[in-house]
Amino acid sequence: MSDDHAKTPADHIGDTLAQLKEMRHYSKNNVETLTASWLLYDGELSKLKQADKIAALMDRQNQLHDALETTITELEDVLEKMQPPPEE
């Protein structure tokens, strides 16, 4: 299969941004779902001495979400700088 249009570095960054934004979407949904479960079962998990494990997972998921946000913003800035100036 021949590729008529070779991807530019900007195309690769755009593809990566799309993937990161999809990951961010799922990360946000995962945090919300885990938080909802946490609120429902906090009492039971505490009794079973499992609450700390879930809290640690929630912290890690939030860290991932924050890192995704930062990386997306930085790559968007890089992509913007790669765009040619508008023609007058």
Rosetta blueprint (number, residue, H / E / L):
1 M L
2 S L
3 D L
4 D L
5 H L
6 A L
7 K L
8 T L
9 P H
10 A H
11 D H
12 H H
13 I H
14 G H
15 D H
16 T H
17 L H
18 A H
19 Q H
20 L H
21 K H
22 E H
23 M H
24 R H
25 H H
26 Y H
27 S H
28 K H
29 N H
30 N H
31 V H
32 E H
33 T H
34 L H
35 T H
36 A H
37 S H
38 W H
39 L H
40 L H
41 Y H
42 D H
43 G H
44 E H
45 L H
46 S H
47 K H
48 L L
49 K L
50 Q L
51 A H
52 D H
53 K H
54 I H
55 A H
56 A H
57 L H
58 M H
59 D H
60 R H
61 Q H
62 N H
63 Q H
64 L H
65 H H
66 D H
67 A H
68 L H
69 E H
70 T H
71 T H
72 I H
73 T H
74 E H
75 L H
76 E H
77 D H
78 V H
79 L H
80 E H
81 K H
82 M H
83 Q L
84 P L
85 P L
86 P L
87 E L
88 E L
